[in-house]
Amino acid sequence: MTGNIYLIPVTLGGDDFLKVIPEKVISLTKLLRYFIVEDIRSARRFLKLIDKGFPINDTIFFELNEHTADSEILNYLEPAIRGSDIGIMSEAGLPGIADPGSKIVTLAHKKKIEVIPLSGPSSIILALISSGFNGQNFTFNGYLPVKPEERIARIRELEKISRNGYAQIFMETPYRTQKMFESLIETCNNETMLCIAADITMPSEFIRSMKISEWKQNLPLLNDKLVIYILQQS
């Protein structure tokens, strides 16, 4: 009998894990000894956070990120094939969303290994439901281009798509959040709605939806914050 693949949620950055992750998920995670993770150091840190006595030295970690060769990934499911359960963990939130964990899930389905998703925080979903924007029709666009001219062109494209009420969700790395915000208020129409959801679930959480014209009168400082942006025109 094969083991299961569990999709393990982690916090979005805070240490108060009991506030955002169900107790049953924590209990199950403590029992696992095989993990496929985006970053081994942060995975070990999370396991020590939920259980100071977690047996790190008796645990096997497989690293899965943009540098992992497809030939390596094929071997990651061997413990499950032999009957052991495996947990997949992202850097933050749920694996498989803006995260390479989907590669393993795809492979697990091909090999008839059961995949079990566990409840936990997703910055993308939490931002959407707290924005007041369209939860029926929306698109997550990942990261926008880094080069200013390409980023502005993409913003204009997403704003155009959002004119029919299709919420357009995207994110940015903490060290570029302020530049992204500046590009948005300089590029978008004054009547376009913009939601900024920063540091979700953390003490510094900030979530607000306003017209671009209103944001111009209330310029937030977003440097070093974890931000989800959502655009929508009514």
Residue, then its C-alpha position, 0 to 999 in steps of 0.5 A: m500500500t502506498g503512502n499519502i501526499y499531504l499538502i501542508p500549510v505554513t504561516l504567512g510569516g508570523d510565529d503565532f501558528l495556532k492562530v492560522i493553522p488548525e490543530k489537527v493539521i499541526s498534529l498530523t505534520k508532527l508525525l511525518r518524517y518525509f517532506i518535499v519543501e521549497d527551502i530546507r532551512s525554512a522548513r526546519r524552522f517551521l517544524k521547530l516552531i510547531d514542535k521544539g522537540f521535532p526530530i529534525n535529524d531523523t527526518i528526510f527533506f527533498e528540496l523542490n524549487e526552480h533549480t531542481a532538475d526534473s530527473e531529481i523530482l522523479n525520485y522524491l515520491e519513492p518513500a510514498i511508493r514504499g508506504s510512507d506518508i510525505g508532506i509538501m510545504s511551500e515557503a508560505g501559505l499553501p503549496g501549489i499556489a505560486d509554488p513549484g509543489s504542483k509538479i509533485v502533485t501532478l506526478a503523484h496523480k500519475k502514480k496513483i498516490e492519494v493527494i490530501p489537501l489540508s486547511g491553512p492560510s493563503s495570502i491570495i485567497l485571503a486578500l481576495i475575500s477581504s477586498g470586496f472585489n469579484g470572487q466569481n471571476f478573478t485571475f491570479n497573475g503571479y509576479l509582474p515583470v521587473k523592468p519598468e517599461e514591461r511592468i507598466a505595459r502589463i499593468r495596463e493590460l491587467e487594468k483593461i481585462s479588469r474592466n468587465g469586473y474580472a479581479q486581477i490579482f498579483m504579487e511582488t517581492p518585499y523589496r520591490t513593493q513600493k515601486m510596484f505601488e508607484s507604478l500602479i498609481e502612475t499608470c492606472n485610471n483614477e476610477t480603477m479600484l486597487c486593493i492592497a493587502a499587506d502582511i496578512t495574518m501578521p500584527s502589521e496587517f494592512i488591507r484596504s480597497m480604494k480608487i486610484s485617485e484616493w490612493k494618491q491622497n493616502l500614500p502608504l509605505l510598503n517597503d519590506k512588506l509582503v503585499i498582494y495587489i488586486l485591480q478591478q474596474s466596475 
